[in-house]
């Protein structure tokens, strides 16, 4: 068998302390998973099942990259997040077994064309154009889960040195095991999946030339610059 043109390179993420790479299969994202962020988006937080959206695997952006300002938007927002990297697949995973499926953790930024997202939301349309665009998933190196799981820890983001977002991972409405368990009832998870677990309050616009720096205690800091 031959291909009509060379297949695309597999998107991948660096792994802390090694030259190995984590091949990305799918990117899942959790919407409004911090109460304060839900409120700033005009919603009331509650404990109804979490909802999910996706990004293409090749939306990942390596750490310390410079990316172009996204097309067709005047309101691109940063959303700093804890990212869970799945190393063992499964379906209908129980909460008490969920962490067995985690390869590691990283800091990610769910970049969002907020104007396109709101336009789609108000018309009852999917969020794809607002969320799943090129370069919309910057991510730092993955720290293997053998070095510890994350149920708490400061999460923050600065733009040009000014703090925009600051909270604690413990504030997640749906924690990591619960999120994995729920997601696995909708999709069969596979090694290589990434789960962006939601962002705290303080999301705001970035502009050409801005430098975003974000982190979570114990993980590599993520730095992304928007080209002028």
C-alpha positions as CSV (number, residue, x, y, z in Angstrom):
1,X,0.0,0.0,0.0
2,X,1.2,3.5,-0.7
3,X,-0.2,6.9,0.2
4,X,-1.1,9.5,-2.4
5,X,1.0,12.0,-0.4
6,X,3.2,11.6,2.7
7,X,1.1,11.3,5.9
8,X,1.2,14.0,8.4
9,X,3.8,13.9,11.2
10,X,2.3,12.6,14.5
11,X,1.8,15.6,16.9
12,X,3.8,15.1,20.1
13,X,4.6,16.6,23.5
14,X,7.9,16.7,25.4
15,X,8.3,14.5,28.5
16,X,10.2,16.0,31.4
17,X,13.7,14.6,31.9
18,X,13.9,12.6,28.7
19,X,14.3,12.9,25.0
20,X,11.2,10.7,24.5
21,X,8.0,12.2,23.1
22,X,4.3,11.7,24.0
23,X,2.4,11.0,20.8
24,X,-1.0,12.8,20.8
25,X,-4.1,10.9,19.8
26,X,-6.9,13.2,20.7
27,X,-7.4,16.4,22.8
28,X,-10.5,16.6,25.0
29,X,-11.4,19.8,27.0
30,X,-13.7,20.3,29.9
31,X,-15.9,23.4,29.8
32,X,-16.5,25.6,32.9
33,X,-14.9,23.4,35.5
34,X,-14.1,26.1,38.0
35,X,-17.0,27.9,39.7
36,X,-15.6,31.4,39.4
37,X,-15.0,31.0,35.7
38,X,-18.5,29.6,35.1
39,X,-19.8,32.7,36.8
40,X,-17.7,35.1,34.7
41,X,-19.1,33.3,31.6
42,X,-22.6,34.1,32.8
43,X,-23.4,30.5,34.0
44,X,-24.2,29.1,37.5
45,X,-21.8,26.3,38.5
46,X,-23.3,23.1,39.7
47,X,-22.6,19.4,39.9
48,X,-24.3,18.3,36.8
49,X,-22.2,16.0,34.6
50,X,-19.3,17.9,33.0
51,X,-19.5,18.7,29.3
52,X,-16.6,18.3,26.8
53,X,-15.4,19.7,23.5
54,X,-12.4,18.7,21.4
55,X,-9.4,20.2,19.6
56,X,-7.5,18.6,16.7
57,X,-4.3,16.8,17.9
58,X,-2.2,19.0,15.7
59,X,-3.3,22.1,17.6
60,X,-0.6,21.4,20.2
61,X,2.2,24.0,20.4
62,X,5.5,23.3,22.1
63,X,6.8,25.3,25.0
64,X,8.5,28.7,24.4
65,X,7.0,29.0,20.9
66,X,5.9,32.1,19.1
67,X,2.5,31.7,17.4
68,X,0.6,33.9,15.0
69,X,-2.4,35.8,16.2
70,X,-5.4,33.7,15.2
71,X,-7.3,34.6,12.1
72,X,-10.9,35.8,11.9
73,X,-11.0,37.1,15.6
74,X,-10.6,40.3,17.4
75,X,-10.9,38.7,20.9
76,X,-8.5,35.7,21.5
77,X,-8.5,34.7,25.1
78,X,-6.0,32.8,27.3
79,X,-7.2,29.9,29.5
80,X,-4.6,28.3,31.7
81,X,-5.3,24.6,32.6
82,X,-4.0,21.4,34.2
83,X,-3.6,18.9,31.4
84,X,-3.9,15.1,32.0
85,X,-2.0,12.8,29.7
86,X,-3.5,9.4,29.3
87,X,-1.2,6.4,29.1
88,X,-3.6,3.5,29.4
89,X,-6.9,3.4,27.5
90,X,-10.3,2.2,28.6
91,X,-14.0,2.6,28.5
92,X,-16.4,3.0,31.5
93,X,-13.4,3.6,33.9
94,X,-14.4,3.8,37.6
95,X,-13.4,6.8,39.6
96,X,-11.3,4.7,42.0
97,X,-9.3,3.2,39.0
98,X,-9.0,6.4,37.0
99,X,-5.6,7.5,38.1
100,X,-4.2,4.1,36.9
101,X,-4.8,5.4,33.4
102,X,-2.8,8.6,33.8
103,X,0.7,8.8,32.2
104,X,1.4,12.3,33.5
105,X,0.5,16.0,33.8
106,X,1.3,19.3,32.1
107,X,0.4,22.9,32.0
108,X,-1.7,23.9,29.0
109,X,-3.4,26.9,27.5
110,X,-6.8,26.5,25.9
111,X,-6.7,29.5,23.5
112,X,-10.1,30.6,22.5
113,X,-11.5,32.8,19.8
114,X,-14.1,34.2,22.2
115,X,-16.1,36.2,19.7
116,X,-16.5,33.2,17.5
117,X,-17.3,30.9,20.4
118,X,-20.0,33.3,21.7
119,X,-21.5,33.7,18.2
120,X,-21.7,30.0,17.8
121,X,-23.2,29.6,21.3
122,X,-25.8,32.2,20.8
123,X,-26.9,30.5,17.5
124,X,-26.9,27.0,19.1
125,X,-24.0,25.9,16.9
126,X,-20.9,23.9,17.8
127,X,-17.8,25.6,19.3
128,X,-15.3,24.2,16.8
129,X,-14.3,27.5,15.2
130,X,-13.9,29.2,18.6
131,X,-11.9,26.4,20.2
132,X,-10.4,24.0,17.6
133,X,-8.2,26.3,15.5
134,X,-4.5,26.1,14.5
135,X,-2.1,26.6,17.4
136,X,-4.9,26.7,20.0
137,X,-3.4,24.1,22.5
138,X,0.0,25.3,23.8
139,X,1.4,22.8,26.3
140,X,4.6,22.4,28.4
141,X,6.5,19.2,29.1
142,X,4.6,16.3,30.7
143,X,5.7,15.3,34.1
144,X,5.2,11.5,34.6
145,X,2.6,10.5,37.1
146,X,5.2,8.4,39.0
147,X,6.4,11.7,40.4
148,X,2.9,12.3,41.9
149,X,-0.7,13.1,41.0
150,X,-2.3,16.6,41.2
151,X,-5.3,17.2,43.4
152,X,-4.2,20.7,44.5
153,X,-1.6,23.4,43.8
154,X,-1.5,27.0,42.6
155,X,-2.5,27.6,39.0
156,X,-1.7,31.0,37.5
157,X,-1.1,32.9,34.3
158,X,0.6,36.2,33.6
159,X,0.5,38.3,30.4
160,X,3.5,40.6,30.0
161,X,4.3,40.1,33.7
162,X,0.8,41.0,35.0
163,X,-1.1,38.3,36.8
164,X,-4.4,37.5,35.0
165,X,-5.5,34.2,36.5
166,X,-4.7,32.7,39.9
167,X,-6.5,29.8,41.7
168,X,-5.9,26.3,43.0
169,X,-6.3,23.0,41.2
170,X,-8.3,21.9,44.3
171,X,-11.0,24.3,43.1
172,X,-11.9,22.1,40.2
173,X,-15.7,21.3,40.2
174,X,-14.9,17.9,38.7
175,X,-11.5,16.6,39.8
176,X,-9.2,14.5,37.7
177,X,-10.5,11.0,38.5
178,X,-14.1,12.1,38.2
179,X,-13.4,13.8,34.8
180,X,-11.6,10.7,33.4
181,X,-14.4,8.4,34.6
182,X,-17.1,10.6,33.0
183,X,-15.3,11.1,29.7
184,X,-14.7,7.3,29.4
185,X,-18.5,6.8,29.3
186,X,-18.7,9.0,26.2
187,X,-15.5,7.9,24.4
188,X,-13.1,5.0,24.6
189,X,-9.9,6.6,25.9
190,X,-6.6,5.7,24.3
191,X,-3.0,6.1,25.1
192,X,-2.0,9.5,23.7
193,X,-5.2,11.3,24.7
194,X,-4.8,14.7,26.4
195,X,-7.5,16.2,28.7
196,X,-7.5,19.9,29.3
197,X,-9.4,20.0,32.6
198,X,-10.8,23.6,32.7
199,X,-9.6,27.1,33.5
200,X,-10.1,29.3,36.5
201,X,-11.5,32.9,36.5
202,X,-9.6,35.8,34.9
203,X,-9.7,34.8,31.2
204,X,-9.0,37.8,29.0
205,X,-7.8,38.9,25.6
206,X,-4.3,38.8,24.3
207,X,-2.9,40.9,21.4
208,X,0.0,40.6,19.0
209,X,3.3,40.9,20.9
210,X,1.9,39.6,24.2
211,X,3.9,37.1,26.2
212,X,1.9,34.5,28.2
213,X,3.5,32.7,31.1
214,X,1.6,30.2,33.1
215,X,2.2,27.5,35.6
216,X,1.0,25.0,38.2
217,X,3.1,24.2,41.3
218,X,5.4,21.2,40.5
219,X,5.1,21.4,36.7
220,X,7.1,23.1,33.9
221,X,6.1,26.7,33.3
222,X,4.4,27.3,29.9
223,X,5.6,30.3,27.9
224,X,3.9,31.3,24.6
225,X,4.4,34.6,22.7
226,X,2.0,36.0,20.2
227,X,3.8,37.3,17.1
228,X,3.6,41.0,16.3
